[in-house]
Amino acid sequence: MAADSLGYLLGRGAPRAPDRDSLEAWGRALGAVLPRPVVITLEGDLGAGKTTLVRAICVGIGVAAIEAVTSPTFSIIQQYDAPRGPVIHADLYRLRSDAELEMLGWDELVEGAPVLLVEWPDRAVNTLPRDTIHVVLGHDPENADRRLLRIHAPTMR
């Protein structure tokens, strides 16, 4: 049943131009049905809603200390405790080379994290698993209160 819900949320159930409340509701629902392990990338310009969506996903997963879920732009990696294992939140914006990625122990994070949420994934695009769920958020040029949401996901069974 969870896979059916996940497939729905990644397909027809995903809002295409959500306002903040709709984006957060979708993120909470997605977090509640995520399989383990899973890697989700979040792309979009500054202010597009990546960290807002991460926070909502973490609520759905069951992260208790939700106030700790902030953009890890300066720390690069944050870990949040959840009932079914830790959630790793990476913000790769400041990375400039593969060597910096390697110094983070990136391969171990990708292979070992139950849930890995990655902002600015273009810095690590060649190191992500094939079954990564890619979320792209953009500003809606016709309505500043809405975002454009695109999802590229493997077939979820």
C-alpha positions in Angstrom: 0.0 0.0 0.0 2.8 2.5 0.8 4.3 2.0 -2.6 0.9 2.7 -4.2 0.7 5.9 -2.1 4.3 6.8 -3.0 3.6 6.3 -6.7 0.5 8.4 -6.5 2.3 11.2 -4.6 5.1 11.3 -7.1 2.7 11.2 -10.1 -0.8 12.5 -10.3 -1.0 13.3 -6.6 1.8 15.9 -6.8 0.6 19.5 -7.0 1.9 21.2 -10.1 1.7 24.8 -8.9 1.4 24.6 -5.1 1.1 27.5 -2.7 3.1 27.1 0.5 0.4 25.2 2.4 -0.1 22.8 -0.5 3.6 22.2 -0.8 4.0 21.5 2.9 0.9 19.2 2.9 2.4 17.2 -0.1 5.8 17.1 1.6 4.3 15.7 4.9 2.3 13.1 2.9 5.5 12.1 1.0 7.6 11.8 4.1 5.0 9.5 5.7 5.3 6.9 2.9 8.9 7.1 1.9 10.7 3.7 1.7 14.1 3.2 3.2 16.7 3.8 1.9 15.8 6.7 -0.3 17.6 9.7 -1.8 15.7 12.8 -2.8 17.3 15.7 -4.5 15.8 19.2 -4.4 16.7 21.7 -7.1 15.7 25.3 -7.5 16.8 28.9 -7.2 17.3 30.6 -3.9 14.0 31.0 -2.2 12.2 28.4 -4.3 11.1 26.4 -1.3 13.7 23.6 -1.0 14.2 23.9 2.7 10.5 24.4 3.3 9.9 21.1 1.5 12.6 19.3 3.4 11.0 20.5 6.7 7.6 19.2 5.6 9.1 15.8 4.5 10.8 15.6 7.9 7.5 16.2 9.7 6.0 13.3 7.7 8.9 11.1 8.5 8.5 11.8 12.2 11.4 14.0 13.0 10.6 15.2 16.6 12.9 18.3 16.7 11.5 19.9 13.7 12.8 23.3 14.7 16.3 21.9 14.0 15.5 21.4 10.4 17.1 24.4 8.7 19.2 25.0 5.7 22.6 23.5 6.3 24.3 25.9 3.9 27.2 26.5 6.2 27.4 23.2 8.0 26.7 21.3 4.7 25.4 18.2 6.4 22.8 18.0 9.2 21.3 14.9 10.8 17.9 14.6 12.3 16.7 11.7 14.5 13.5 9.9 13.4 11.7 6.8 14.6 12.9 4.6 11.6 16.5 5.9 11.4 18.2 9.2 10.9 17.5 11.7 8.1 20.5 13.2 6.5 20.1 16.7 5.0 22.8 18.0 2.7 23.2 21.4 1.2 26.0 21.2 -1.4 25.7 24.8 -2.5 29.2 25.8 -1.2 31.1 22.8 -2.6 33.3 23.6 -5.6 35.1 20.3 -6.3 34.8 16.5 -6.2 37.6 16.5 -3.6 35.4 18.5 -1.2 32.6 16.1 -1.8 34.9 13.2 -1.1 36.1 14.8 2.2 32.5 14.8 3.4 32.5 11.0 3.1 29.8 11.4 0.5 29.9 7.8 -0.8 29.3 6.5 2.7 26.4 8.9 3.2 24.8 8.0 -0.1 25.1 4.3 0.6 24.3 4.3 4.3 21.6 6.9 5.0 18.1 5.6 5.5 16.9 9.0 4.1 19.1 11.4 2.3 17.7 14.8 1.3 20.1 16.8 -1.0 19.8 20.5 -1.9 21.9 21.7 -4.8 22.5 18.2 -6.1 24.3 19.3 -9.3 27.5 19.2 -7.2 27.1 15.5 -6.8 25.0 14.4 -9.9 27.4 11.6 -10.9 27.4 10.0 -7.5 23.6 9.6 -6.9 21.9 6.2 -7.2 19.7 5.4 -10.2 16.6 5.3 -8.1 17.0 8.9 -6.8 13.8 10.9 -6.6 14.5 14.4 -8.2 12.3 17.3 -7.2 12.6 20.6 -9.0 11.0 23.8 -7.6 10.7 27.0 -9.4 9.1 30.4 -8.9 5.8 30.8 -10.7 6.2 33.9 -12.9 2.4 34.5 -12.8 1.9 34.2 -9.0 4.6 34.9 -6.5 2.7 32.8 -3.8 3.0 29.7 -5.9 5.8 27.4 -6.9 6.2 25.2 -10.0 6.9 21.6 -9.0 8.4 18.9 -11.3 9.3 15.4 -10.2 11.5 12.9 -11.9 11.3 9.6 -10.2 11.9 5.9 -11.0 8.9 3.8 -11.4 7.6 3.1 -7.9 6.0 -0.3 -7.4 
